[in-house]
Amino acid sequence: MLAGGAGIVHTHVVDLMEPGSVAQCGQAVLALGRPVDILINNAGIMAAPLARNSLGIESHLATNYLGHAQLVSLLAPAMKAAGKARLVSLTSTGHHWSPVIFDDLNFERRPYDKWQAYGQSKCGDCLLAVKASAHLLQSGVTVLAVHPGLIVSTNLGRYLTPEDLHWLQTNQGGDQNASIHFKSIESGAATSVWAATAPALEGAGPLYLEDCHVAPVIDEPNYFNGVMRDALNPADANRLWAEAERMLGIALPL
């Protein structure tokens, strides 16, 4: 995480999987005494083997959703202080692969599946935008969910096998030509930058954005584009936030 001003850059290392690390990072940023104009929740993991954090929480849920929810809660006062801040929640069409399974969020009763775990966490990131927007929009914080596109040339793809890459191609509406469906890092970042800076989006959240436009809302997964209607459900957003507080054992005020 970076924060600075007058030519000064402060770096803060955070392990989103561990609540203690998230708390330390949030407190360090707040200690700078500066508003937070832009917060992009970009970090995440994908298709990782089963792992759990120090609280026993499955790693995708802990990293991709809970860590970001905790950080947003901690930095909410600094975003409100900015006057016109932007919060960008990175999600994915991977949310087509699984809704949030409230009856077994933590894979305690169902067999672990790395794609379902990732999909559930990315659905959670959509719901995070819905929840945060409901509480922060009145304070001038625009909250947007962003699907950056299929990018595997970063550390996000470190667990992917050739078989996984083929699976991604065929489950992203693709043919057998892998190269035409993967984005570069630069093109993948474009929608996040647009969400964080475009004047036309001010006060427009929560929206799900892809390829620098507002995505359509869909009722059936196509594994390629669009946002599932259940990923924008305010009741589910509230329920998942409450589950986050229960799992972390802390309040997450906004």
KAVEN-V959195 format. One line per field, one symbol per residue. ss: DSSP state (h for helix, s for strand, l for the rest). phi: phi as a letter, one per 30 degrees, with the letter a starting at -180 (. if undefined). burial: I if it has 24 or more other C-alpha atoms within 12 Angstrom, else O. A space follows every 10 residues. Layout:
ss->???
phi->???
burial->???
//
This chain:
ss->lssssllsss slllllllhh hhhhhhhhhh hllllllsss slllllllll lslllllshh hhhhhhhhhh hhhhhhhhhh hhllssssss slhhhhhlll lhhhllllll lllhhhhhhh hhhhhhhhhh hhhhhhhhhl ssssssslll llllhhhlll lhhhhhhhhh lllllllhhh hlllhhhhhh hhhhhhhlhh hllllllsss llssllssll llllllsshh hhlhhhhhhh hhhhhhhhll llll
phi->.caalhiccc cbdbcddced dddddedddd ddicdcdbbc dcdabbhdde bbddcicedd ddddcddddd ddddcedddd ddjbcbcccd badedddadd cddaechcbc ddbddddded dddedddddd ddddccedcj cdcbcbcdjd bbccdecdcd cedddddddd cciccccddd cccdddddde ddddddbded cdicddbccb hhaddddbcb dcibaicded dcdedddddd ddddddddib dbdb
burial->IOIOOOOOOO OOOIIIIIIO OIIIIIIIII OOOOIIIIII IIIIIIIIOI IOIOOOIIII IIIIIIIIII IIIIIIIIII OIOIIIIIII IIIIIIIIII IIOOIIIOOO OIIIIIIIII IIIIIIIIII IIIIIIIOII IIIIIIIIII IIOOOOOOOI OOOOIOOIIO IIOOOOOOOO IIOOOOOIII IIIIIIIOOO IIIIIIIIII IIIIIOOOOO IOIIIIIIII IIIIOIIIOI IIIIOOIIOO OIOI
//
